[in-house]
Amino acid sequence: MKSELHIAKALWRDLYASAAIADAQRFLKLIQSTSDPEVKWPLWIAFITSYARPFTNNADMGMISNKAIPKELRDLHKSLTQARDLLYGHTDPLETLDDGLEANQLFVEKRGDQIYPVALTLCPDDSEIIRIHSLLNALSDDLVARTEDGRNRMAEKLKGAQDGTYKFTYPKATAEPNCEG
């Protein structure tokens, strides 16, 4: 049987992931509500970083499973997490992208006597919004079920305990939880 500490850690990870996905949903609504590219661009970046946050590997917390992502949306998921990993969460300029481009390339657009540098960006456009909604809904549904399961497992572990607030501490520890009632 899993320890209370392990159950608390999994529940915290899933609640954290739920909050990140909810943030991504709010950013997507804001993206849909504006046509101003100066506003839309930073919202897309905020969306990408919020969306990808639960899929980054954290030694203390771990990352959530991507099993809930429908097969037809896995390419979209990969492009969003790759955008976060290569450009928006941190920069990996020597990474080769799926389309064969490298993150360290610079494109220059020439118009007349003027040149305009075009930085490589990995950002979805509005045509992907419907698919993104489907992806977020699948993840949200999965996380709702998982957090409910985690709460039920925690309630079972605390069955018979006195009413009060219990604190579970897990700084990379495998020790039993420190419960304060």
N, C-alpha and C positions, 0 to 999 in steps of 0.2 A: 504494500500500500504506500502511496506517495506521502511524503511528509507535508505538514502544513506549510513549511517554508517553500517547498517546490510548487505547491498549489498556489500560494500567494504570489510567487514570482511569475508564474504563467498568467495568473489573473491580471497582475499589474501590467505585464507586457501586452495582453489583449486589450485592456482598457486604454493604455497609451496609444496602441494602434487605432482603436476606435476614435479617439480624439484627433489623431492625425488625419484620418480619413474624413472625419467631419469638417476639419479645417479645409481640406482639399475641396470638399463639396461646397463650402462657403465661397472659396476663391473662384470656383467654376461658375457659380451663380453671378458673382461680380463680373467675371469675364463676359458672360452672356448679356449683362446689362449695359455694357459700354461698347461704343464703336471707336473710341479714341485710342489709337495705337500707342500713344504715350502712356496711357493708363493700363491698357491691355497687356503690354509686354511685361512689366513687373508683376502683374497678377499671374501670368503664365508661369513665371519663375517661382513665385510663392506657391502656386498650385503644385508644381513639380516637386519642390523640396518637401512640401507637406505630404504629398502622396507617397513619395519614396522613403520617407523617414522610417516607417515600420519594417521596411525590407532591407535596411542596412544592418550589418552584423555588429552587435554590441556585446562585448565579452560578458558583461553582467546580466544583460537582459535577453540576449539572443534576438532573432528576428522572427517575424511571423511567417507562417507557411504560405506559399503561393498556390497551394492546391485548390483553393476556392476560385481561382481565376479561370473562367471558361476558356477552352482551347482556342476559340476564335478571337479572343482578346489578349492572348499571351504576347503577340508581337507588339501590341500597343503598350502593355505593361513593361516589356523589355525596353522599348524606346523611352518610356518615361523614367525608368530607373537608370538607364544608361545616361540620359541627359543630366540627371542629378549627379551621378557618379563622375562623369567626365568634365562637366562644365559648371554646374550650379552648386553642388555641395563642396566640391574641391576640383582642382584642375589636374587632369592627366593628359598633358599635351602630346605625348608620344603614342597614345592609344589609337589603334586603327578601328574605325567605325564599321558597322555592318555594310555600309554602302561603298567601302573601300577608301573613303576619305580619312584623313588623319586630323586629329584635333588641333595639331600645330599648323595647319595650313591657313593661309590668308588669301582671300579672293579679293581682287580689285576690279571694280566696275569702272569703265571709262565712258564718259559722255562728253563728247566734244574735246575741249582742252582740259577738262576736269577729271580727276580720278577720285573714286570713293571706295575706301576700304570696306569690305563686307566681312565681318567676323563670322566664323563658323558658329552657328547656333543650332541647338537641338531643342526645338520647341514645337509643340503641336499647333495646328491652326484650327480655326473655328469648324472646319469640316469634320474634325475628330470628336466634337463635343458629344454627339449622340453615343458613340462608342465609349467615350470616357464615362458618361453617365451609367452605361451598362456595367462597366468595370467597377465603378465605385459602389453601385448597388449590390453586385455580387460579393464584394469584400465586406460591405456593411452588414449584409445578411449573415455572412459567415461569422463575423466578429460578434454580432448580437447573440448568436447561438453559443459561441465559445465562451463569452463572458457570463452568460446565464449558466452554462455548465460549470464554469469556474466558481461562480457564487454558490451554486448548489453543493459542489464538493467541499468548499470552505465551510458552509453551513453544517454539513455532515460532520466535518472534523471538529467543529465547535459545539456540536450537539451536547447538551448537558452542562456546558460551561456557564458561568454566571454572566448576567448582563454586564456590559461594559465595553470599552474600546480595547482592542487587542492590536499590538504592533508587531509586525514581522520584519525582521532585519535580515538582509541578505547581501552584504558587500562581498561578492564572489565566494561566499562561505558555503560550505556544505553542512555546517553545524545546524543543530535544531534551532527553531525560531526563538527569539526572546519575546515572550508574551507578557504583556502587562495588562492586567484586568481591572 
